[in-house]
């Protein structure tokens, strides 16, 4: 992850929930028409692993 993306994510986390939802909706709308290649099995597996680790961490807090 680049420093620019990290900064954007950190800024996102400081936004109030309503602004976070607005930003998410806007980003999703803007990405609908982009031509991304499909995710590979490895990318999907890595993302799923990260997500489950996050869930485990939140569950134990």
C-alpha positions, 0 to 999 in steps of 0.5 A, spaced: 500 500 500 502 506 498 503 512 503 498 516 499 493 510 500 495 510 507 493 517 508 487 517 505 485 511 509 487 514 515 483 521 513 477 516 512 477 513 519 477 520 522 470 522 518 464 522 521 460 516 520 455 519 515 461 522 511 464 515 511 458 512 508 457 518 503 464 517 501 464 510 500 457 510 496 461 516 491 467 511 490 463 505 488 459 509 483 465 512 480 468 505 480 462 501 476 464 503 469 472 502 470 474 496 467 478 492 472 480 485 471 477 479 475 480 478 482 485 471 482 484 466 487 490 468 490 487 475 491 480 473 493 484 468 498 488 473 501 482 478 502 478 473 505 484 471 510 485 479 512 477 479 513 477 473 518 483 476 521 480 483 522 473 479 525 477 475 530 481 481 532 474 485 533 471 479 536 476 479 542 476 486 544 
